[in-house]
Amino acid sequence: MSPNIPPPVDEATWRNRFITINLVRIGGTAVALLGLYLWHTDTVREGGALEVGLPLALIGLAISFLGPQLLARKWRSPPGQ
């Protein structure tokens, strides 16, 4: 086998990777929605909590968009690199 070609991956591994990527997307979206909820409601304090909600919403967006790309890049590279 050539050193540049990764070994074949079985179907169960692909299914688990697909599920993991979607769970990362869903989790990031949930964190972003929680941040928006805290930002715009009176849950934490009267008038909303910008200091808590905005960073949480941005972190959730970053996880939702960048997390799957980082996972795919990690799984694409051959082991040992």
ZIPE-V533555 format. One record per residue. N is the residue number from 0. PHI is phi in degrees with one decimal (* if undefined). NEAR is the number of other ideal C-beta (glycine too) atoms within 10 Angstrom. D_LAST is the distance of its C-alpha to the last C-alpha in Angstrom with 2 decimals. Layout:
# ZIPE-V533555
N,PHI,NEAR,D_LAST  N,PHI,NEAR,D_LAST
This chain:
# ZIPE-V533555
0,*,7,16.57  1,-69.0,5,14.68  2,-68.1,8,11.07  3,-89.6,6,10.54  4,-99.4,8,12.28  5,-70.2,14,11.00  6,-65.8,7,13.65  7,-63.5,7,16.63  8,-112.5,10,17.09  9,-75.9,8,20.64  10,-65.3,7,23.07  11,-64.3,8,23.22  12,-65.7,11,19.54  13,-62.5,11,20.12  14,-62.2,10,23.34  15,-65.2,11,21.86  16,-66.5,15,19.21  17,-61.5,10,22.12  18,-63.7,10,24.25  19,-62.2,14,21.72  20,-61.6,16,21.31  21,-68.7,11,25.10  22,-66.5,12,25.71  23,-65.0,18,23.62  24,-61.8,15,25.76  25,-65.4,11,28.92  26,-63.6,14,28.20  27,-62.9,20,27.56  28,-65.5,14,30.75  29,-63.6,13,32.67  30,-65.1,19,31.71  31,-63.1,20,32.75  32,-66.6,13,36.01  33,-62.1,16,36.70  34,-61.1,21,36.31  35,-65.3,16,38.71  36,-62.1,15,41.08  37,-66.9,21,41.25  38,-68.2,19,41.61  39,-106.0,14,44.50  40,-119.4,13,46.46  41,-92.6,10,48.63  42,-64.8,13,46.52  43,-86.2,15,45.49  44,-156.5,12,48.35  45,-60.5,6,51.04  46,89.4,9,49.80  47,92.3,18,46.11  48,-121.5,18,43.42  49,-61.0,13,41.54  50,-65.3,12,39.81  51,-98.1,16,38.20  52,-70.6,20,37.94  53,-62.9,15,36.43  54,-61.9,12,33.33  55,-65.8,20,32.82  56,-65.2,20,33.21  57,-67.3,13,30.73  58,-63.5,14,28.11  59,-61.8,20,28.77  60,-63.9,15,28.41  61,-63.1,13,25.08  62,-63.8,19,23.78  63,-64.8,18,25.38  64,-92.5,12,23.96  65,-91.5,12,20.55  66,-56.8,17,19.52  67,-61.8,17,19.21  68,-65.6,11,17.27  69,-66.5,11,14.64  70,-64.1,14,14.52  71,-63.3,11,14.37  72,-65.2,9,11.50  73,-64.1,9,9.52  74,-75.9,14,10.82  75,-74.8,8,10.40  76,-73.3,9,6.67  77,-64.2,10,6.06  78,-59.2,6,5.64  79,92.0,5,3.82  80,-116.1,6,0.00
